[in-house]
Amino acid sequence: MLPPRWLAAVAVLAGVLTGADARAEVQPLRVAYEAHEGCPSAEAFLREVTARTELARDAAPDEAALEVRVHITSAEGESRGRITVGTEEDARVREVGGATCADVVAALALITALWVDPTASLDPQRPTAKPRSSEDPDPAGAARAAAGPTGAAPPAGALVPPGGQAPEPASPPRAGPPQAASLAPTAPVARPATAPPRPPSPAAGTLRSPQRPLPLERRWTLGIQASAASGVAPEALLGGGPFVELRADLGLRASFRVAAEVAATGAIDVGPGGARFTRWIARLDTCADVLRPARWLSLGSCVGAEGGFLHSSGLVGDTITEVKDATVPWASLGLLARMTASLGALVRVDVHGGPQFPLVQRSFMFERPALVIHEVPAVTWALHVGAGLSF
């Protein structure tokens, strides 16, 4: 039995995994199990699951089943267990630790049982001996009934010698036809109704532990994103470009995105003349999902870095007759909030944006007459909207 603090912690972890509707059908499980030396076997893990709910069983080789992957390692004298329930977009990952591997296996089995059956027992229900029904024959009782009562009073009309002592019963004859015994009618004995026996849990099949470590789930997304940047130029830079993203199952559903962008302002009127700003950058965003309100929606945060060039071109105006171009390096770091929606198994749409902190702050100006066109502030803002295909 798990300690109470284990039960509370595991129940909270499993609560994130379980759905709102209780499952009434038996769920086949296909378990991939890997553990360090000294841990219980894969069969023991499945027995821990089926001992808590009758709605789980081992899957047949060619049967559609719920994928359950268990990976247990040992570090610094403790065991750490990691369980992945489901595959791809529906996968849920949880980790637990404990002083012994048996405790970790029990906790992971409880998480699995609660995912299959939200009403599963927190403690494993071990099989008990079947009680004997009252309808079963009682050999001892039958023997007592056949023997009859002892020391009973003589029947009415029997002769009793003086002194009130009944004569010793005569020995039965050795030969001759048997005499019919007279039995007094007895009241029928009420027998308690017994409930039908509960069907046993499906037997756990034989599982084989994989020989190689379990691979991490990875998924690529290739797409295009539109962008808007405020504060980099006198007016917003609008543009976009392609991106490629790698999602890795590292416990936080992390993702790494590389993007290339080109954005421009168009012609800007600055009084005596005009200007046009263009920026070419490459971006790297590292994100992690923090909250998942729905199976198709996730909320997270990102840390981004971008670098490239910012180009400014002067435009001839009423007073400005001679113009020049200027190109300066551009680099900034950013903290972004992100929302991602999965539209089916292949299409992903996301929006992320937030403050950017330029590492290079420059001023753009006309020389004759001296006029400052724009100064890059300490904080700028960026917004990105992207869509892509996953593979």
N, C-alpha and C positions, 0 to 999 in steps of 0.2 A: 504493500500500500504506500502511495506517495505521501510525504508529509503535507500538512494543511497548506503551508506556504507554497509548496510546489503546485498543489491543486489550484490555488488561486491564480498563480502566475500563468500556468498552462491554460487555464480556462480563459483568461484574458487574451492570450496569444491565439487560441483557437477561435475565439469569438470573431476575430477579423477574418478568419478563413470561412466560417460557416455561413450558409445562406439563410434567407429568412424563412423558407419553406422547408418543413421536415420532409425527408425522403421516405416514401412508404415502400419502395422496391429495394430488393437486395442489390448492392453495388459491387460489381466485380472489381478487384484491385490487382494491378500489376506492379509488384514491388521490386525495385532495384536497390539492393542493400549492400553497403560497404562500411565496415567498421574495423577499428584497430584490434590488436590481439587482446584477448581476455573479455571481449564483449559478447553478449548473447547473440545467438544465431539469427538468421533471417526468419526461420520458422518460429523462433521465440517472439520476434517482433510481431508477426502476423497473429500469433496466438493472443498476444496482449491486445490487439485490436479487436479480434472476434470475441474476446472475453468481455468486452465492454458494450458491444452491440451485435445484434443478430442480422443487421442490414449490411454486413460486409463479409466478403469471402474472397478466396484466391481465384484469379481469373484463369480460364482455360487458355492454351497457347494461342489460338486463333480468334479469341473472343475480344470484342470491343470492351475496354476497361479504363478505369481511372488510373493514370500514371502516378505512382508514388515513389519518390527517390529519396533515400536516406543515406547520409554521409556523416560518419562519426570519426572524429580525430581525437588525439590525446596531446595535451600540452601542459607543462608545469604541474603534473600530477592530477589534472582534471580532464574530464571528457567534454567535448563540444560536439553537439549534434546539429545537423542542418537538414531540413526536410523541404522538399519541393513537391507540391500537390498540383497536378495538372500540367499542361504543356503550353508553350508559346504565350499568347496574350492572356490566357486564363490561369497561368501558373501563379501560385502563391508560395512564398518562401518564408520560413521562420527558423530561428536558431535558438537553442537552449543549451545550458551548461549545467554540469553537476559534478559532485565529488566522485561518483561511480558511473560506469557505463550503463549499468542496469537501471539507474535512476533516469538517465537520459533516454534510454530506449522506452521506458514506461511513459515518459512525458511525450515523446514523439508519437507513440501509439495512441495516447489520449487525444492529441491534436488530430490525428487521422480519423479516429472514431467519431469525434465531434463534427468533423467536416462531413462525414458520411451520414451521421445521425445526430442532430443537435440535442436529442434526448438521451444520448449514450450515457452509461454509468461512469462516474468519475473513478470508481474502483473496479478492478476486474472482477467479474462474477464467475467464480470457479464452479465447475460442475459438482453437484452434490448427489449422494446416494438416493435412489428412487424409493419413496416411502411405500410400504406394503399396503395395498388396498384392504378395506374391511371385508371386501367380498372374497379375498383370498382364503383358501381353506386353512384352518388352524389345526394341525395334527394333534396338539396337546388337548385342545378343547374337544375334538372328536373322540379322543380316547376317554376323557372324563365322562362324556355323554354316554359312551358305550358301557362304561363300568357301572353307572347308576349310583344312587345315593347309598351311603353306608350308615348303619346304626339307625335305620328308620323304624318306626313303630309297626307292630304286626298288623296285618289287615284285619278289618272287622270280622267277627265270627270265628277267629282262630282260638283254639283251646290253649289255656294258660294253666300250668300246674300250680298247686298251692305254693305260696311264697312269692308269687308275682313274677317269677323268672320265666322267660320264654324259653322253650326248648331249643336246643341247637338244631339248626336246619340240617335235614338229612342230606347226605351226599347224593349227588345226582347219579342215576343209574348209568352204568358203563355202556349199556346198549339200549337200543330202542329209539323210536322216532322222537325228534326234538319237540319240546313243548312250545307252544306259541306264547310269547311274552306279551303281557298287557302293558301298553304305554299310555300314560295319561296325556291328554291333549295339552299343549303348551301354547302360550300367546306368541304370535310372530314377533321376532326381534327386528326393530327398525334399524336399517343400515344407513349410515350417513352417505350422502351423495359425494362422490369424489370427482374433482375436476379432471378433464382429460389431460394427459401428460403434455407438457410443453415441448414442441418440436426442438430437437437439438440444433445448435448452431452448425452451419456448414463446416465440414472438416477443412482444415488448412492444408493446402497442397505443398509440395516440396518446392522451395525457392533456391536459386543458385546465386551466389554473390558474384558480381562482376569482377573480372580479373584486373581491369584498368580503372583509374579514377574516373568519376563521373565528369563529363565535359560541361563547361559553363554554357548557358544558353546565350547565343549571340544572334543579332538580327540587324541586317543592313537596311538603310532607307536612302533612296536617291531621289532628289527633288529639286525644287526651285523656290526661292523665297523673295518677297518684296520687303524693302526696308525704307525707313524714314529716320533722319537724324536731325535733331534740333540743337542749335548752339555752335555747330561746327562752322557755319557760314552765316551771313546776314539773314538768309532765309533757309528753310528746311531743305536738306539734301534728300532727293527721292531717287530710288533706284532698286537694285536687286541683283540676283545672280544664282548660280547653282550651289547645291550643297550635297554632302554625303555624310551619313550619320551611322554610327555603330552603337548598338545597344547591347550592354553586357550585364548578365545576371550576377551582380556582385553583392546581393543582399539588399541594396538600395535601388535597384533597377537603374543603374547609371547609364548615361549616354554621352558620346563624344561626337561633336559635329564640327566639320571643316567646311567653310563657305568662302566663296569669292564674290565680291560686290563691286559694282560701279554705280555711283550716284552723282547727280548734278543738280544745280539750282536753276539753270536757265539764266537769261539776262536779267540783271538787277539794276535798277536806276538808283544811283547814289548822288544825285544832284548835278555837279558839273560834268559827270561822266557816268560810266557804268562798269559793271564787272560780272564775271561768270565764274562759278566755282565748280570744280569736279574732283571727286575723290575715288581712288582705286585702293581697295584694301583686301586683305585676307583675314578671316575670323576663325577662332577656335573657341568653342563653347563646351564646357563640361557641366552636365546637369544631373540631377538626381530627383526621382519622384518622391515626394513627401506625403502626399495624400491622394487617395483613390476613391472619390465619391461614388463612382460607378465603374462597372467592368470596362467600359469604353472610354472613360475620362480619367485623366490623372493631372495632378497639380504638383509643381516642383519648383526648384530654384536652380540657378545657373551662375557660374563664374566664367566670364568671357574676356578674351584678349584679342585685340585687332592691331594690325600694322599695315602701312602702305604709304601712299603719297597724297597730298592735298595740293591741287593746282588752282591758281587764280589767274584769270585773263582780264586785262583792262579793256574797256570799250570806249571809243571816242564819243565825246559829248559836245555840248555847247562851248564849254571852256577848255576841256581836256582835248588836246589835238595829238598828243604823243602818248602812247600807252606801252606798257611792258607786261610780260608774263612772269609769274613766280611759281616755283614748285618747291614744297618743303616736305620733310618726312612727317608721317603721322603715326602715332601709337597711343593706345589708351587701354584701360582695364575697366571692366564693368561688372555690376551685380544685377542679375535679371530674374524676374519672376516668369514662370512658364506654365502654359496650359496646353495639354495634348489630347486630341480626340482621335480614336480609331474608328474609321468608317469601313467596317468589314475587316477582313483578314489582311488586306493589302494596302489600303489607303490610310495615310496618317496626315492629320492637319494640326498645326501648332501655332501658337502666338506667344512670343516672349519679348519682354522689354524692360527697361529700367535705366538707372543712371550710368553714365560713362565718365571716367576720370582721365582726361588727356594727360599724357606724359610729356607732350610737346605743346607749348602754348605760344602762338605766333600772332603778330599784328600785320594787317594788310592795309596799305595806304597809297594814296597818290603823292608824288613828290612835288610837283608844281601844278597848282598850288598844293601845299601840304594839307592832306585831308585823310584822316583815318577811316578806312572803309569798314573794317571788322577786327575785333580782338577775340581770340578764342578764350572762353571762360574756363574756370576750374572744373565745372561740372557741365556735361552735355547730356542729352537724352536720346535714346534709340528705341525703335520699335521694329519688330520683324514678324512677318506672317508667312508661313511656309506650308507647302503641301508636297507629299512625296509618295512613292510606291515602295513597299517593304519587300524584301526577298531574303 
